[in-house]
Amino acid sequence: MAAGRGRGGSARGRGTAAYGGGLAALVLVGASAGWPYALGAALVAALAAAGWWLWRTDRGVRRLDRRWRWEEAVEAGRRGLAAVDALTGGEFEELVAALCRRDGCKRVRRVGGAYDGGADVVGRLPDGRTMVVQCKRYAPSRTVASRELRDLLGAKVHFGADVAVFVTTTRFSRPAEDFARHNGILAVHRDLLGLWHQGTPLPALGALNGRGQGDTRHRARWRQAYGK
């Protein structure tokens, strides 16, 4: 009887061992069968990480390239303004009117004078909107104050114009820049004037309105170029 129980216990032990061994074998087979999927997932993750890194690197390089091209264009424009700095106020107004005509503006005429109503040039943009332009040929060491843009805003109302443009050979003060941006005035400072003079169309300058003005890098470049 005892011997029977011993044989039964031994058989159960062998059965349990066999079951455990079979389960382990199944786990090993499953693991060995699933390793291609794990490897594939790892490869996909690695490729995704590499793609993200390449995209971010390319984005940074493109951003630096755009900044470099912008600064090179600004410098080229500044070099081209030497002759503009030698113009009289009336000649500068005629130059601005000529640049407007070059870019497809219509009915452009100079109205500057003692009774100009705060405007120097009027006309129509290529899209048909009327414009009024104030021109100030100042030394680069000077700064355009916000009160001068307020005069232009009055001229815009006086002439019933859709767009007001202020063109200068210098830079705008921070309050003047803020006033222009908040009142829809296109503020063409010296850097943008250089681009315009070099061939950038007037309508395209609208997207650059306020760019390069008032930040630390711009002030540093300005001091380097003009000593102020």
PyMOL commands that set and color helices and strands:
alter all, ss='L'
color gray80, all
select helices_A, chain A and resi 2-79+82-85+89-102+146-159+174-182+190-197+202-208+216-226
alter helices_A, ss='H'
color red, helices_A
select strands_A, chain A and resi 106-110+121-124+130-136+143-144+163-168+171-172+185-188
alter strands_A, ss='S'
color yellow, strands_A
deselect
rebuild
show_as cartoon
